[in-house]
Amino acid sequence: MTSRNKWFILRSFFEYWLVRQQIATLPMPEMRAAPMTTFIPYIYSRAEIARILDTIPKGHNRMLVDDETFRTVVRMLYGTGLLV
């Protein structure tokens, strides 16, 4: 839960009591400005994805999972944006 979500939840709670005249004013500070983000996502090209998948060793028994299973997991992680 972000601080903005918490702020809105608390504000709703205090507005409930304000409407019922149980408090005189909202005891809420001003909402902070959202921080500037510098994250710029990188989107791999199809050629880069193909090179990544080609680096997975084929037929090696050192891996704990089958190479095709590992390729499928890499595709799923990239396609859905999931993190490991």
N, C-alpha and C positions, 0 to 999 in steps of 0.2 A: 504494500500500500504506500502510495507516495504522500508526501507532505501536503500536496494540494488536496488529495482525497480526504485526508484527516481534517484539514481546515474546513472543507465543505460539510463533513459530517458534524463537526463541532458547531459550525454555524447553524446548521439545521436544528441541532439539539437546543441551542440557545434561542433560536427564533420560536421554537415551540413554546418555551417558557415566557418569551416576550409577548406573544399573542395572547397568552392566558394571564397576562399582567402579573406574573410571579417575579419578574425582574424588570427594572426600569430601562436599562440600555443593554445593548449587546456587548459583553465583555470580550470582544474579539479584536486582536491586532489586525492591521491591514495585511492583505495577502502579499506575500513576497513575489517579486517578479520571477518568472521562470528563468532558470539559468540558460545561457547561450550554449548550445552544443556545437562541438567542432567535429563530431563524428560524421564522416562521409562514407556511406557504404560502397563497397567495391563489388561490381557484378562481373563475374567471370564470363568470358566468351565461350562459345561452344568448343572452339579449338583448345582453349585452356582446360576446360572440363575433360575433354578427350585425353589430353596429355596427363592430367592428374590420374585418370582411370587407367591409363596405360602404364603408369609407374607401379601399379599394384602387381606384385609378383604372381605369375601364373604357375600353378602346380607345385608350389613350395609347401612342404609339410611343417615349416616353422610357424606358420600362422595358426592361431587357435580356431579360426573360422575359415570356412571355404572361401576362395577368392571371389567367386560370384556373389556370395552373401555379402562380403565386404564391399564390393562395388555397389550393390543395391543399397547398403546402408549409407555410403557416401552420396549416392544420388538422392536418397531421401533427405539427408541432412541439408544438402544444397537446395533441393527443390522446395522444401518447406521452410527453410530458414532456421531450423532447430540448431541448438548448440549441443555440443557433446556432453 
